[in-house]
Amino acid sequence: MKQNLCPTFPYSFSLRDGLLILDSLSDKSSQSYQWLKSTVLPQVIKWSTEISSNQTHLCNESLTLVSNENYYTKYNDLKLKYGKEMVKIWPESTDPTKFVYEDVAIATYLLLLWQYDTKPQTFVDIGCGNGLLVYILTMEGHNGYGVDVRRRKIWDMYPDNIRLKKMTVTPSNIHIFSNVDWIIGNHSDELTPWIPVIAAQSCYNCNFFLLPCCAYNFDGTKYQRQNSSKSQYTEYLEYIKQLCESCGYDVKIDRLKIPSTKRICLIGKTRTYKENEYEKQINIIKHMISEQIGLSDKIDMNKDNETMEIKTRDSIEKVRNCTQLDKNVTESIINCISKYLLEGCDLESNWWKGKNIPLQELVNLIPHETLRALKSECGGLQTLLRNNHHIFEVQNGCVNLRYPRTIDEVKSHTRRKKDIDNLKMQVKKCWFYNNHPQGCPLSSAVCSFLHEKIV
């Protein structure tokens, strides 16, 4: 039976002379103590470093704008009300335990911000993703909708009163988000710098909630750090804060309790100018954007226009797992690596799997242009090799050729009978039969691939 690593004994972390120390009277050889030492302690050190380097200058405490006691009570209520069921039915490929409870935490925070308002709040969640935040806020009595460039599977699982729209947000259509109480930007990526702009032009009383994650400029290009003494995250937060202030907001900053290292949020509720100066402020905002990307002086924020383009995300997510590479590129890489692994093969010896070579050494074999194409794919060379697991074996950062599998071995690794019945074997031609200098070590009767020469 698998041992529970959760400690059942008292332990503590303490800071002494600049060092984080783990204290416990437990048996130092126990698995629980070793887990605390090897896993938990390094993670605590990592968190403390991130807090020190990324957040101290902007926000030193969590949940400063809401009651901590009310937050935890509300969070636990919403977690039971929405979280557990959502984790069970989650249809997306993302980790539900992270994304569901993160959105529950953000919803909790917003609901507490809004609890003293005299009426239910109206909102637009721009870049709403899975739409869970919209779902919770709506079910809790507020009126709003979400927009995103991509539709998600889970959208079809929400009740009919949950409004989620597939659309691309550009400077040409930001005026449609008018007359709402709140503009929400929760990990809105390319649209992050536009959130305070959209809120400012919506109406004088429009507020915003912004949780920056990936750093982007107004034109959708990646934000480049200017000061190497700061982390990119810290500098980007400072940039966004300054931008929000340029939009006429008295910006409040807080740190959320969410399972993410990017948990600093910016909130704009109070304006730094009077309502009769609204039109003047809009012109200031247009000029500010003009200085950064050069075209927005021509943009009328209150009507459709086509004077400017920004780089937005594609509505169909590009597959980036090396399966969409040109077939000739894939074959050239496979040939290059297999020849290197088989250098010095003795044809008279037993069948040889080739040398065991560190992955980094193999990377150096790939031509620069081919490597550039690979680097645009998630995982790069390692992903390509794992995709061709019938040829290569990747373990502990090293690569060698795989010993071919028999029909029986393939069946034994397939758990469900239904999948066994659907297995198609001896259809694809055997790579080893055609490419290994010693051929395939298996007979044509038992090899799971077809022993037939490639013409």
N, C-alpha and C positions, 0 to 999 in steps of 0.2 A: 504494500500500500504506500502511495506517495506521501512523504512527510510534509506537514504544514510548516512552512518556513516562518510564519508570523510568530514573533517572539511572545512567549508566555511569562517572561521575566522582566523586571524593571531595567531600563537602560536610559541613558541620557547623552546628548551632544552638548559639549561646552567649548567655549572659545578661551584658550589660554595662550598668552604670548603670541597671538596671531595665528595659532594653530587650532583647527577644529578637532576635538578629541571625543572619541566614543568611550563611554564608561559603562561598565556592567559587571556584576558579581557572578554572572553566568559562566558556565564552562566554555572556555575560549575555543574549544574544538567542536562545539555543537554546530549543527548546520545553520540554525537560526542566527547564532552569533556571527558565523562566517558570512551569511547573507547580509547582515547589517554592515559588516566591515567592507565586503567587496562590492556590494550593490547600492545600499542605502547611503552610506557615508559619502562615496564619490558623487552621488546625485545631489545630496545636500550641499556639498562644496560647489558643485556646478551651479545650483540655484543661487547660492549666495554670491557667486562671482557675477552671474547675470544681473542680479539685483544691483550689485555695486557698480557694474560697468554700464548698464543700460538704462537704469531707472532713477538712480538717486537724485540726479540734477533736476528732474522734472516732477517726480512724484515719489515721496518716501513712504507713504502708507496706503493701505488698501481700504476701499469703501469709505472714503472720507465724506462723501456727499449724501450717504444714506445711513440709516441706523443699522449697525452690525447685527443687533439682536433681531430686528425685523427682517433683515436680509436672510439670516439662516432659517428662521421660521418659515418665511415665504418660499425659500429655495427648496426646503424639504417637502413642503406641500406640493409645489409644482413638479418636483421630481417624482413623487408618487402618482400625481394626477396625470402627467403626460410622459415622463421620462421612461419609466419601466416598459410601458406598452410600445412606445416608439422603438426602443432597442430591440424588442421582440420581432417587430414587423419590418425593420429597416431593410429596404430593397437596394440601397446604393452599395457601391463597392468600398466606400469609405468606412472607417471604424466607427460604429454607432456609439460606443461608450465614450468616445471623445466628442464627437460632433453633437450628439443629442444633449449631453449634460452641459456642454459649453453653451449651447443656445438656451437651455433652461436657465443657466446662470445669468446670461445677458438679459433674458426676458424678466427675470426676477429684479434685476437692477433697474431696468426701465420702468417696470410697474411701480417700484418704490419712488422713483423720480416723479412719477405722474400721480401718485396717490392723493396729493393735496389739491390737484386741479379740480375746478368746479364742474367740469364736464368730461366725458370720455374723450380721449385724444384721437386725432386723425393723424395718419402717418403713411409714408412710403418707404419701404425697405428697398434701396437701390443696390442691385447685385445680391438678391435674396438667396441665391443658391438653392438649398433643399427646401426653403420656405417654412422651416419649423418655427423660426422666430415670429413670422407673420401669423402662423397658426395659433401659437400660444397667446400672443397679444390680442388677436381677434376673439379667441375663446374666452379671454378674461374681460371682455366687454369693450374693447377699443375698436376703432373703425379704420382699417387701412388695407393696403395691398402691397405686393412685392413684384419687382420686375427683375428679369435676368436675361442675359443673352442666350442661355441654354435652358431648355426644359429638362426637369429631372423626373425620374420614374415615380418618386414619392408624391409628386404633385397630384397624381390621379387617386391617391389614397386619402386625401383630405376631404372634409365635408364640402358641400356646394357653396357655403358662405365664405370659404377661404379663397381670396382673389389673388391669383398669381398669373403674371403676364410674361410671355416671351417677347422681348424687344431689345434692341440695341440703343443704348443711351449715348447721344452725341450732343455737341453744342447746338446742333440744329433743332433739338427737340426738348431741351431741358426746361423750357417754359411750360411744358404740360404738367409739371409737378407743382402747380400753383395752389395756394390757399389750403395748405395742410399745416397741422401744428408741428409735425416733426419730420425731418428727413433723416433716415437711418443709413449709415454706411458701416456695415459689419463685415470686415475683411473684403472690402469692395475693390481692392487691387487697383486696376487702371483708373477707376473712377474716384479713388480716394481724394485727390486734390480738388475734385469738382464738387464734393459733398457740401462744403461751406458756401461755395458759389451758388449751387442750386438752392440751398436754404435761403441765402441772402436775397436772391432774385424772386423767390416764391412770394413772399410778402413780408412786411415789416415785423410781424409777430411770429414768423416761422423759426423754429429751433432746430438744432441738429445734434445727433449722437454719432460719433465717429470712432471706430476702432481700427486703426491702421495696422496692416500686416506687411505685405510686400510693397516695396518702395517704387512708386512711379511718378513721372512728371505729368504736366497737363496734357502733353501730346501723346501720352501712352507709352513713351519710352521709359526704360529703367532709370531710376534716379541714381546719379553717381555721387558718391561721398566726396566732399570738398576738404574736410579736415581729418587727416589720418589719425589724430590723437583721440578721436571719438569713434564709437561703433557706428555703423551705418544706420542701425535702428534708432539710436539716440539722436543722431544728426537729422534723420528724416522726421522724427517727432517734433524737433525744434522748428524745422522748416514748415511742417503742417500747422503748428501752433501759430507761427508768424503769419502764415497765409490766412488762417481763420481770423486773426486780429485785423489783417488788412481788409477782410470782408466786413469789418465793423462789429465783431463780436467780442465781448468780455469772456474769454475762454476759461473754463474750469477743466482741470485735469484730475483724473482719478485712476486707480489701479483696480482692475476687476479680479475676482476670485474665479479664474477659469483655468482649465488644463492646457495652458499655452504660455510660451515665453513672451509672446507679443500680447500683453494684456493691459497696456495703457490706453485709456480712452479720453477723448476730448469732447466737451459738451459746450454748446453755444446756446444760451437762453437769453442773456441780457445784451442789448446793443450798446455801443459806445457813442451813438449819435441819436439825435431826436428824430421823430417820425417825419417831420417836415423836411428833413435833409435826405430822405430816402433816395430820390432820383439822383442827387449829387453823389451819394455813396455807390450807386450802381455804376455810374461813370468811372468812379475810382477803381472799382473792381475790374471793369473792362480794360482800363489802362494797365492795371497790374498784370492781367493775363497777356496783354499785348507785349509788355516788356519781356515776358518769358517765352512766348511762342510767336509773336510777331503779327498775328492776324486778327486778334479778337476785337480791335477797335472797329472792325467792320461788322461785328456780330451784334445784331439786335436781339437782346435776350428775351424779348416778348413776342417774337414771330419766327416762323421757319426761315432758315437761310442755309445756303450751301457754301459759305465762304471759307469754311475751315474743316479739315479732317483731322481726326485723332485716331491713333492706332488702338483699336479695341479688340477684344477676344473674339475668335471665330465662333459662330453659333454652333458648329459641329466640332467637338473636341478632336484634335488631331491625334491619331494613334502614334505613340512614340515609344514603342517597345522593340524596335529593330525589325518588326515583321513587315514594315512597309518600305524597307530599303530595296533599291534596285537589285534584282536577282543576280546580275553580273557582279555587283559590288560584294554581295554576300558570298558568292562562290569564290571570288578572288581572295577574300580574307580567309575562308576555310582552307583553301589550297595553300596559301602562304603559311598559315600556322601549322597545318598538318605536316607539311614538308619539313618544317623546322623541328617539330617534335620527333620526326622519323629519321632525322639525319644520323647516319652511322648504323642503320638497321642491318643486322647480319641475317641474310636470307636463309642461312643454313641452321640458324638457332630456332628455338621454340618461338611461337607467335608472340610478337612484341607490342606492348601498348605505347611504346615511345617514351621519350624523356618526360620527366615531371618538371615543368618550367613555371617560375613565378609569372603571374599575370602581367606585371609591369614590364617584364622583359619582352613579352609578346607584343605589348602595346608599341614598343620601340620598332617593331618590324613593319608596322602598318604605315603606308605612305601618308604624307601630311594631309593631302586633299581627302583621302578616304577617312582618315581619323577625324577630320572636321565634320564629315557627314555623320559619322558615328556619334560624335559628341553632342549632336543635336537630338540624339535619341536617349531616352531615359535609361541609364545603366551602361550605355556604350558597349564596349567590346565584351564585357562580362555577360551582358544581357544577350548579345548575339550568340555567344558560346553556349549559354544555358538554353537558348531557343533550339540549338542543334545538339541537344543532350544525347541523341542517338549516336553522335560521333565523339563528343568531348565530355570529359568529366572535370568539373571545377570544384575543388575542395581546398579550404584553408588558404585561399589566395593563389593556388597553383593549378596548373592545367596539364592533363595528359589525355590520351585517347581512351575511350571507354571500350571495355570488352563487350562485344555484341551480345544481345539478349536472345535467348531461345523463345519459342512460342509459349512454352510452359512457364517460363519466368515472367513474361509479360502478363499472362493470365493470373499468376499468383500475386502480382502487384496490383491487380484490379479488384477492388473490394466487392462491388455490387454485381450481382448476376446479370442484371440488365445491361450494364456496361460491357461485361464479357461477351454477351451475345452480339453487341454492336461493334466489337473490335474488328478492324480491318487489317489483317496481317498478310504478309507476302504480296503486297500490292505495290508499295514503294520500293524502288530498286536499292539494293544493299550498297551503302557507300564503301564499306570495306572491301567487298567483292570487286568493286571497280577501281578503287584508289589505293588501297594498302599494298605495298610491294609483296607482302606474303599472302595477300588475298584475305578472305574471311575465314576465321578459324572454325566456324560452324559449317556443318553440311547443309545443303540446300533443303533438306527435309525438315530440319529443326530451326533454322534461322528465321527470325520473325520478319525479315525483309526478303525481297525477291532476288534470287541469284540470276541476274540477267544483265548482260553487258549493255552499257549506255552507248547508243549509236551516235 
